């Protein structure tokens, strides 16, 4: 996938069957994509945060000093949540396991409740009488799957408790009576629900940032502040239970140009990006003037609170031309590789057990057409105002509450090809009808010639 301020576009799929996914292979795949677009148009590559990905990113930066590697923020946050909620007792993870193993037990309990209800037809029928919501399974491959599962249980807490104290439950004498008593004890235990509440409370800042970052929209410039705020919020919730001293503290934020960590990383990036010493010197002067508040007009200082960053740089950035060009590049960058995650669901739909003899090249063409039709459809005003928007995040059945939050978005990412309205509708400013012809879709795909992209 390539993402610019014009939106994402599906470039191609690679058949990795029989390939050993080590750093050189991954770097080679990325380099081929970079060459296809033109290295002068690529700002960065976004991939996972595993060691092999870090090494592949280092190889890219070594060959292209002006192209940076950044880990997918969503993947990083998801790994953090997994390490907290599914702590493993290993030599490297002893401290985390000692502190967080109780969370794993609560997550196991929640899974036990769900499995027991779903696997016993009489209990399931009883549950459906008390709850208007379905007890859906959350796939482990979904981001923050454990948090989503606990959020779902919390939504139906009263229904579960009403079921557990009902006459139907008391008269249950089928298989698994012992398990039923265990489930009843957990459902009716205030202490157990208090633990669920606490887990949801201190993971909420992480979960909320994950939701914000899980998009292909430009938000790279927001990451550092979001990350810093997220950590402070988590500390505030945890230390409320353990530290009186922390409550009395009054941490004061400092401006970015006085932050040592930000300053060191900024210098490292600028030194790598500007190879010419005279150009680097100009950049340093411009940054010093900008961070010192030497704005071209009094309105510039006022507008920074009211205008979007990209709009501010377009209107007021002419006083810092070199920095303005950098701002245009960076403010058009996403912070995660989420836009390609949905393609797995597309592949699953196209290449299934019933269609398992399809050649990889044929599957790639079909996914290319479907993915770019979906991405192009976002440019139409109807995408925002009609149910077409749910094509990205939900199955055929959904409700309005899913749009605004809750546990209904992250766990529903299955896509469908059954969109008859798209067969003859115009997409945005493209003066042609959308069809399922591969050649037509390729010709109408987003042009990268004038945009700075992320791979």
C-alpha positions as MATLAB code, in Angstrom:
seq = 'XXXXXXXXXXXXXXXXXXXXXXXXXXXXXXXXXXXXXXXXXXXXXXXXXXXXXXXXXXXXXXXXXXXXXXXXXXXXXXXXXXXXXXXXXXXXXXXXXXXXXXXXXXXXXXXXXXXXXXXXXXXXXXXXXXXXXXXXXXXXXXXXXXXXXXXXXXXXXXXXXXXXXXXXXXXXXXXXXXXXXXXXXXXXXXXXXXXXXXXXXXXXXXXXXXXXXXXXXXXXXXXXXXXXXXXXXXXXXXXXXXXXXXXXXXXXXXXXXXXXXXXXXXXXXXXXXXXXXXXXXXXXXXXXXXXXXXXXXXXXXXXXXXXXXXXXXXXXXXXXXXXXXXXXXXXXXXXXXXXXXXXXXXXXXXXXXXXXXXXXXXXXXXXXXXXXXXXXXXXXXXXXXXXXXXXXXXXXXXXXXXXXXXXXXXXXXXXXXXXXXXXXXXXXXXXXXXXXXXXXXXXXXXXXXXXXXXX';
ca = [
       0.000    0.000    0.000;
       1.101    3.570   -0.626;
      -0.405    6.419    1.407;
      -0.178   10.126    0.648;
      -2.280   13.156    1.561;
      -4.474   12.102   -1.351;
      -5.317    8.842    0.395;
      -4.097    5.227    0.259;
      -3.791    3.119   -2.856;
      -3.258   -0.616   -3.259;
      -0.089   -1.125   -5.313;
       0.380   -4.878   -5.461;
       0.471   -8.093   -3.507;
       3.507  -10.351   -3.212;
       3.325  -14.136   -3.081;
       5.684  -15.042   -0.241;
       5.102  -18.799   -0.397;
       8.326  -20.665    0.206;
      10.226  -17.508    1.136;
      12.075  -17.134    4.432;
      10.837  -13.815    5.815;
      14.156  -12.482    7.065;
      15.397   -8.888    6.982;
      16.960   -9.001    3.518;
      13.808  -10.432    1.918;
      11.537   -7.831    3.553;
      13.947   -5.017    2.666;
      14.093   -6.237   -0.945;
      10.283   -6.218   -1.206;
      10.162   -2.673    0.159;
      12.967   -1.488   -2.119;
      11.107   -2.808   -5.169;
       8.024   -0.834   -4.133;
      10.129    2.286   -3.501;
      11.747    2.015   -6.924;
       8.322    1.611   -8.533;
       7.140    4.912   -7.039;
      10.470    6.733   -7.129;
      12.637    7.073   -4.049;
      12.520   10.881   -4.210;
       8.739   10.730   -3.570;
       8.856    8.387   -0.572;
       9.095    9.852    2.929;
       9.075    6.687    5.045;
       8.162    3.033    5.316;
       5.784    1.793    8.005;
       6.004   -1.853    9.029;
       5.729   -3.889   12.235;
       7.880   -3.556   15.332;
       9.440   -7.027   15.437;
      13.230   -7.294   15.360;
      13.284   -8.495   11.772;
      11.262   -5.420   10.780;
      13.649   -3.089   12.620;
      16.618   -4.605   10.767;
      14.760   -4.327    7.442;
      14.002   -0.681    8.219;
      17.673   -0.064    9.008;
      18.641   -1.525    5.614;
      16.200    0.843    3.894;
      17.553    3.859    5.783;
      21.118    2.774    4.971;
      20.451    2.780    1.235;
      18.063    5.761    1.208;
      19.107    8.327    3.882;
      16.045   10.495    3.154;
      13.591    7.640    3.728;
      12.838    6.821    7.354;
      11.503    3.683    8.992;
       8.778    4.025   11.603;
       7.091    1.148   13.413;
       3.337    0.834   13.100;
       1.961    2.633   16.156;
      -1.110    0.379   16.282;
       1.040   -2.760   16.195;
       3.234   -1.363   18.981;
       0.237   -0.523   21.179;
      -1.313   -3.921   20.517;
       1.912   -5.643   21.577;
       1.894   -3.578   24.781;
      -1.680   -4.621   25.560;
      -0.859   -8.263   24.844;
       2.137   -8.120   27.154;
      -0.083   -6.693   29.900;
      -3.181   -8.831   29.386;
      -1.536  -12.114   28.322;
       1.634  -12.026   30.415;
       3.887  -15.055   29.881;
       6.176  -16.438   32.560;
       9.527  -16.295   30.789;
      12.981  -15.315   31.933;
      12.722  -11.957   30.188;
       9.185  -11.319   31.374;
       9.315  -12.253   35.064;
       8.537   -8.767   36.401;
       5.597   -8.216   34.035;
       4.219  -11.681   34.768;
       4.389  -11.141   38.515;
       2.517   -7.850   38.264;
       0.027   -8.714   35.498;
      -0.714  -12.449   35.763;
      -4.005  -11.689   37.566;
      -5.160   -9.853   34.430;
      -4.529  -12.987   32.382;
      -6.658  -14.975   34.835;
      -9.521  -12.479   34.520;
      -9.260  -12.688   30.715;
      -9.343  -16.507   30.940;
     -12.418  -16.271   33.170;
     -14.163  -14.038   30.659;
     -13.355  -16.474   27.854;
     -14.622  -19.351   30.038;
     -17.971  -17.559   30.539;
     -18.391  -16.961   26.822;
     -17.452  -20.511   25.797;
     -19.753  -22.063   28.409;
     -22.749  -20.043   27.253;
     -22.106  -20.580   23.549;
     -21.436  -24.330   23.839;
     -24.595  -25.229   25.793;
     -27.773  -24.805   23.778;
     -30.097  -24.474   26.782;
     -27.867  -21.833   28.401;
     -27.553  -20.005   25.080;
     -31.324  -19.958   24.634;
     -31.648  -18.696   28.207;
     -29.056  -15.989   27.550;
     -30.865  -14.827   24.400;
     -34.036  -14.319   26.446;
     -32.269  -11.974   28.850;
     -29.884  -10.149   26.520;
     -30.723   -8.209   23.335;
     -27.032   -8.354   22.367;
     -25.183  -11.326   20.959;
     -22.195  -12.815   22.779;
     -19.801  -12.698   19.833;
     -16.352  -14.217   19.724;
     -13.510  -11.761   19.244;
     -10.744  -13.125   17.035;
      -7.294  -13.202   18.627;
      -5.923  -11.541   15.506;
      -7.971   -8.408   16.146;
      -6.292   -5.479   17.845;
      -6.883   -5.358   21.624;
      -9.013   -8.496   21.434;
      -8.989   -9.095   25.205;
     -10.017   -5.527   25.973;
     -12.808   -5.765   23.397;
     -14.034   -9.027   24.948;
     -14.131   -7.488   28.451;
     -15.935   -4.417   27.087;
     -18.551   -6.680   25.539;
     -19.070   -8.533   28.818;
     -19.386   -5.240   30.675;
     -22.125   -4.147   28.269;
     -24.230   -7.223   29.132;
     -23.330   -7.377   32.840;
     -26.895   -6.805   34.063;
     -28.272   -9.335   31.586;
     -25.792  -11.971   32.761;
     -26.597  -11.335   36.411;
     -30.335  -11.427   35.769;
     -29.873  -14.770   34.016;
     -27.776  -16.180   36.883;
     -30.462  -15.438   39.505;
     -33.391  -16.574   37.363;
     -35.512  -19.659   37.966;
     -34.459  -21.114   34.614;
     -30.786  -21.001   35.678;
     -31.559  -22.560   39.088;
     -33.405  -25.410   37.380;
     -30.547  -26.171   34.954;
     -29.490  -29.800   35.433;
     -27.836  -30.681   32.150;
     -24.126  -31.386   31.494;
     -21.686  -29.002   33.086;
     -23.499  -28.177   36.305;
     -20.142  -27.678   38.023;
     -19.093  -25.256   35.290;
     -22.422  -23.480   35.608;
     -21.769  -22.892   39.312;
     -18.325  -21.498   38.487;
     -19.818  -19.140   35.903;
     -22.509  -18.097   38.380;
     -19.932  -17.297   41.062;
     -18.001  -15.048   38.682;
     -21.051  -13.292   37.255;
     -22.436  -12.503   40.711;
     -19.094  -11.550   42.257;
     -18.706   -7.799   42.770;
     -14.979   -8.322   43.304;
     -14.635  -10.028   39.919;
     -16.471   -7.178   38.165;
     -14.354   -4.617   40.063;
     -11.268   -6.219   38.539;
     -12.845   -6.079   35.084;
     -13.643   -2.386   35.626;
     -10.076   -1.673   36.733;
      -8.579   -3.426   33.689;
     -10.856   -1.474   31.350;
     -10.084    1.766   33.168;
      -6.294    1.665   33.033;
      -6.181    0.170   29.511;
      -8.682    2.755   28.211;
      -5.992    5.388   27.347;
      -4.027    2.745   25.393;
      -7.176    1.459   23.706;
      -8.326    4.996   22.835;
      -4.981    5.894   21.263;
      -5.014    2.614   19.344;
      -8.427    3.523   17.950;
      -7.242    7.002   16.921;
      -4.067    5.655   15.290;
      -5.852    2.772   13.547;
      -6.480    4.782   10.406;
      -4.784    5.773    7.175;
      -5.489    9.465    7.818;
      -2.521   11.822    8.384;
      -1.805   11.770   12.119;
       1.954   11.300   12.403;
       2.336   14.800   13.862;
      -0.048   13.867   16.699;
       1.699   10.695   17.845;
       4.254   12.083   20.291;
       1.704   14.181   22.185;
      -0.850   11.346   22.161;
       1.773    8.911   23.446;
       2.915   11.264   26.186;
      -0.666   11.977   27.274;
      -1.546    8.275   27.167;
       1.295    7.393   29.549;
       0.308   10.163   31.956;
      -3.318    8.999   31.961;
      -2.325    5.389   32.640;
      -0.062    6.548   35.485;
      -2.837    8.652   36.973;
      -5.228    5.684   37.061;
      -2.693    3.166   38.402;
      -1.024    5.462   40.947;
      -4.423    6.483   42.261;
      -4.471    3.051   43.846;
      -0.855    2.902   44.995;
       0.837    6.284   45.427;
      -0.297    9.292   47.432;
       2.935   11.113   46.583;
       2.179   11.076   42.873;
      -1.108   12.869   43.453;
       0.699   15.783   45.059;
       3.052   16.209   42.121;
       2.395   18.881   39.510;
       4.328   17.872   36.361;
       4.965   20.776   34.014;
       5.226   20.205   30.299;
       7.985   21.878   28.365;
       7.918   23.067   24.778;
       9.233   20.622   22.131;
      12.393   22.632   21.339;
      13.393   22.346   25.032;
      12.678   18.617   25.245;
      16.024   16.789   25.087;
      14.625   13.571   23.623;
      12.743   15.340   20.843;
      15.705   17.613   20.114;
      18.139   14.702   19.746;
      15.849   12.769   17.407;
      15.062   15.888   15.373;
      18.766   16.623   14.895;
      19.408   13.031   13.858;
      16.625   13.157   11.254;
      17.639   16.540    9.848;
      21.310   15.497    9.599;
      20.284   12.424    7.607;
      17.778   14.223    5.420;
      19.868   17.236    4.437;
      23.204   16.031    3.103;
      24.247   19.479    1.896;
      25.854   21.467    4.741;
      24.623   24.846    3.495;
      21.046   23.571    3.223;
      21.270   22.045    6.713;
      22.477   25.384    8.065;
      19.461   27.144    6.532;
      17.137   24.604    8.156;
      18.703   25.162   11.560;
      18.228   28.928   11.275;
      14.617   28.490   10.157;
      13.836   26.134   13.023;
      15.447   28.487   15.533;
      13.301   31.345   14.223;
      10.143   29.237   14.213;
      10.610   27.753   17.702;
      11.526   31.193   19.019;
       8.173   32.585   17.900;
       9.428   34.769   15.013;
       6.212   34.446   13.036;
       5.589   36.555    9.926;
       2.485   38.228   11.389;
       0.568   38.464   14.681;
      -2.222   36.428   13.084;
       0.122   33.458   12.758;
       0.311   33.095   16.533;
      -3.463   33.345   16.910;
      -4.230   31.036   13.978;
      -2.156   28.175   15.379;
      -4.990   27.543   17.849;
      -7.741   27.689   15.240;
      -6.308   26.272   12.011;
      -5.340   22.727   11.224;
      -1.533   22.304   11.126;
      -1.452   21.720    7.362;
      -3.626   24.786    6.732;
      -1.431   26.888    9.038;
       1.727   25.933    7.144;
       0.053   26.627    3.808;
      -1.025   30.088    4.938;
       1.817   31.212    7.210;
       4.735   28.956    6.318;
       6.274   31.043    3.555;
       8.586   32.670    6.127;
      10.188   29.239    6.655;
      10.233   27.794    3.104;
      12.477   24.796    3.783;
      10.587   23.845    6.904;
       7.330   24.433    5.049;
       8.256   21.782    2.475;
       9.035   19.345    5.304;
       5.734   20.165    6.995;
       3.814   19.342    3.817;
       5.516   15.946    3.687;
       5.131   15.032    7.358;
       1.606   16.342    7.881;
       0.403   14.054    5.105;
       1.762   10.916    6.763;
      -0.195    8.247    8.659;
       1.291    6.581   11.724;
       0.220    2.983   11.164;
      -0.010    0.313    8.513;
      -3.703   -0.267    9.279;
      -4.805    0.393    5.698;
      -3.403   -2.939    4.550;
      -4.911   -4.995    7.395;
      -8.338   -5.005    5.758;
      -6.894   -6.672    2.689;
      -6.486   -9.909    4.659;
     -10.277  -10.070    5.001;
     -10.568   -9.425    1.271;
      -8.159  -12.255    0.491;
     -10.084  -14.552    2.845;
     -13.284  -13.792    0.961;
     -11.752  -14.302   -2.474;
      -9.417  -17.218   -1.742;
     -11.523  -19.548    0.412;
     -11.940  -23.299    0.849;
     -14.341  -23.257   -2.087;
     -11.908  -21.325   -4.276;
      -8.591  -22.741   -3.126;
      -7.200  -23.482   -6.594;
      -7.011  -19.844   -7.607;
      -3.546  -18.804   -8.743;
      -1.825  -16.076   -6.663;
      -1.663  -13.725   -9.657;
      -5.425  -14.061  -10.244;
      -6.152  -13.473   -6.555;
      -3.905  -10.394   -6.579;
      -5.817   -8.886   -9.519;
      -9.171   -9.422   -7.810;
      -7.939   -7.961   -4.528;
      -6.361   -5.039   -6.399;
      -9.695   -4.223   -8.047;
     -11.752   -4.640   -4.884;
      -9.373   -2.724   -2.602;
      -8.965    0.258   -4.904;
     -12.717    0.407   -5.558;
     -13.194    0.638   -1.810;
     -10.496    3.297   -1.433;
     -11.828    5.336   -4.352;
     -15.353    5.142   -2.929;
     -14.165    7.132    0.091;
     -13.814   10.175   -2.153;
     -17.544   10.259   -2.740;
     -19.697   12.379   -0.426;
     -22.125    9.486   -0.038;
     -19.407    7.515    1.728;
     -19.613    9.775    4.782;
     -23.388   10.068    4.851;
     -24.633    6.580    3.958;
     -24.134    2.984    4.992;
     -21.308    2.610    2.462;
     -18.996    3.884    5.209;
     -19.613    0.699    7.176;
     -18.092   -1.254    4.280;
     -14.720   -0.591    5.898;
     -15.516   -1.564    9.460;
     -18.513   -3.834    9.754;
     -20.366   -6.763    8.280;
     -23.762   -6.587    6.652;
     -25.504   -6.160   10.021;
     -24.651   -3.144   12.147;
     -26.303   -0.369   14.104;
     -25.712    3.335   14.536;
     -24.085    2.906   17.951;
     -21.172    1.115   16.295;
     -20.244    4.265   14.397;
     -19.606    6.322   17.503;
     -17.630    3.807   19.522;
     -18.095    0.842   21.777;
     -16.900   -2.656   21.144;
     -18.467   -2.990   17.728;
     -15.803   -1.562   15.417;
     -12.459   -3.218   16.105;
     -13.880   -6.745   16.092;
     -15.863   -6.248   12.884;
     -13.580   -5.816    9.910;
     -14.939   -8.353    7.434;
     -15.495   -6.884    3.987;
     -18.061   -7.856    1.401;
     -18.110   -7.629   -2.371;
     -21.901   -7.359   -2.437;
     -22.172   -3.635   -3.089;
     -24.506   -3.304   -6.105;
     -24.686    0.484   -5.729;
     -21.001    0.748   -6.614;
     -21.382   -0.956   -9.952;
     -22.654    2.160  -11.691;
     -21.856    5.060   -9.387;
     -19.386    7.841  -10.093;
     -16.424    8.014   -7.727;
     -15.506   11.548   -6.580;
     -14.162   13.637   -9.426;
     -13.467   10.662  -11.674;
     -15.532   11.204  -14.792;
     -16.203    7.547  -15.480;
     -18.349    4.811  -14.080;
     -16.747    2.312  -11.752;
     -16.680   -1.206  -13.143;
     -14.967   -4.402  -12.153;
     -12.534   -4.184  -15.043;
      -8.973   -4.426  -13.750;
      -7.560   -2.195  -16.487;
     -10.080    0.554  -15.785;
      -9.453    0.494  -12.041;
      -5.694    0.578  -12.573;
      -6.076    3.615  -14.833;
      -8.261    5.428  -12.291;
      -6.175    4.578   -9.216;
      -4.767    7.455   -7.193;
      -1.839    9.077   -8.973;
       1.292    9.247   -6.837;
       3.291   11.479   -9.153;
       2.598   14.667   -7.207;
       2.335   13.244   -3.696;
       4.828   12.253   -1.048;
       3.960    8.796    0.116;
       4.466    6.212    2.786;
       4.792    2.557    1.892;
];
